[in-house]
Amino acid sequence: MKKRIGFWVLLIFCSQLAIAHESRPLYIEIATDSNLLHIQVNLPNTVNTRNFPLIYLDSIPINAQQNWRSNTSSFSQKFSYPASFQSLKGRSVKIQYPIFNPVLSTIIAITLPDREEQILVLPPSEAELLIPADFKATAVRTQYSVLGIEHIWAGIDHLLFVVCLLIIAGFTRKLLLTITGFTIAHSITLILSALGIIRLPIPPIEATIALSIVFLCYEIIHHHRDKASLTYHYPILVASSFGLLHGLGFAAVLGEIGLPSKFQLEALLFFNIGVELGQLAFLGALFFLSWLTTYLARHLLTRAQVERWQSIALQVSIYCVGILAAYWMFDRILL
């Protein structure tokens, strides 16, 4: 069963490598007082300079005359704009790119004069949203669930870690326990970090997450046949230990997005639920892909050919994943 996984690991790796770039959101923060709108825009530095967005408030392009500054990981704008109306509620915000929308989603954080906060999510398929007159907990739950799903699907390093766990545990009861341990562990550190109870520097955490993938690739390459390593004997322990690090990575993304003070617990809980739903959907897709490749192999190849090509696919894909993870690790160390 486990050798069959090599086929779809290779396919997953190739498809993920093709989009292996940062998919952080466009972040727009608008704070209001009686006279001015104070606006800050952060755009991922992977966006081409010819494709910088125009931001419209109703029909007015509010950032057209502002300069973009280049930072380590983003382009940014920070400026003030005259507030020609009493309230942002009921107004529309539109994002227009000259070429195409290159970001995963757009996060719009609004702070009103009475300190009420609204955090709105604009999906990549849409260009305009209406600022609601009332901000309800149900809207927060939906938005942060979607953000959690988007983040886990765009987090190639987290998905490849899950793939490695699947190769080690196989589609067995042990896999369920392994993934459960990983989920509980990263949920704990996500919550503690998001609430400010623990604070650790993010670059070393991100580098260590990449290192965790390298470690699992090493274990698969050297111990997949005899299964004589700690990882194969105790996959739940290993997954839970590394899960603590992955939770800190999730918290870093959530820290960029922010939590609305009025609905902080709801936003945190449903972001985590979204991560888990996205992870389960990914595992379901892998299960289907494993079944499909097995079905096709049995009808197109002899048993000896199946075993040979499964072994080759497993080794090639794991070496490729390990090399990619090692590149991420050094890249994150040097940033």
Residue, then its C-alpha position, 0 to 999 in steps of 0.5 A: m500500500k505504501k509504495r503505491i503512494g510514490f505515484w501520487v507523491l510525484l504528481i503532487f510535488c510537480s503540481q505544487l512546485a509549479i506554484a511554489h511562490e509566496s501566496r500571502p494576501l494583499y493587506i489594506e488597513i484603514a483607520t478613521d478619525s473625524n477628518l482623515l482616513h489613515i491607510q496602509v497597504n502591504l503587497p507581497n514582493t512577488v507581485n510584478t511592479r507593472n501590476f500594482p493595484l489601484i484601490y478605489l473607495d466608491s469610485i475614487p482611486i485613493n492610492a493612485q498618486q502614492n509611491w510604493r516602498s520596497n521592503t524585505s518581503s513586501f511593497s507598501q504604501k502609507f498615507s492619509y486621505p481626506a474623509s469626505f463623509q462621516s462613515l465608511k459603513g455602506r461604502s464600497v472598496k474595489i481593487q483593480y490590477p492592471i494585468f491580473n489578480p496575483v494574490l491569494s486574497t485581500i484582507i481589509a482591516i477597518t478601524l472606525p472612530d468608535r474603535e469598532e474593528q472590521i476585518l473583511v476578506l475579498p476572495p481572488s475571484e471578486a474585485e469589490l466588496l461593500i463594507p457592512a453596516d453591522f459586523k456580526a460574529t457569523a461573518v467573522r466565522t465564515q471569513y476566517s474559516v475561508l482564510g484557514i482553508e486558503h492558507i493550508w492549501a497555499g502552504i506548500d510546506h505544510l502540505l508536503f509535511v502531511v504527504c510525508l506523514l502519509i507515506i510513513a503511516g500509510f492509509t491505516r489507523k496509525l495515520l488517523l492517530t498521527i494526523t490527530g496528534f499533528t492537528i492537536a499540537h499545531s492547534i495548541t501553539l497556534i492559539l497560544s501564539a495568536l493570543g500572545i501567550i508565547r512569542l518566538p521569532i518567525p524566521p527561525i520557525e519557518a526555517t525549522i518547518a522546512l527542516s522538518i520536511v527534510f528530516l522526514c524525507y531522510e527517514i523515508i529514504h533510509h528507513h522505508r524498507d526496514k522501518a527501523s527508525l524512531t519516526y516509523h516506530y513512533p510517528i505520532l510522537v514525531a508528528s506531534s513534536f513538529g506540529l508544535l512548530h507548524g502551529l507557530g507558522f500558522a500563527a505568523v500568518l494569522g498575525e499578519i491578518g489580525l484578529p478583530s478585538k470584538f470577535q477575537l475568540e470566534a476568529l481564532l477558533f474558526f481560522n483553526i477549523g478552516v485549517e483542519l477542514g482544508q487539511l482533511a480535504f487534502l487528505g481526501a484528495l490524496f486518498f482518491l489519487s492513490w486509489l486512481t493510480t492503483y486502479l490504472a496501474r493494475h489494468l495497464l501494467t504487470r505486477a512486476q512493472v507496478e512494483r518497479w515504477q512505484s519504487i522509482a516514483l517514491q524515491v524520485s519524488i522524495y528526493c525532489v521534495g527533500i531538495l526543495a525543502a532544503y532550499w526553503m530552509f537555507d532561503r529562510i535562514l538567509l533572509 
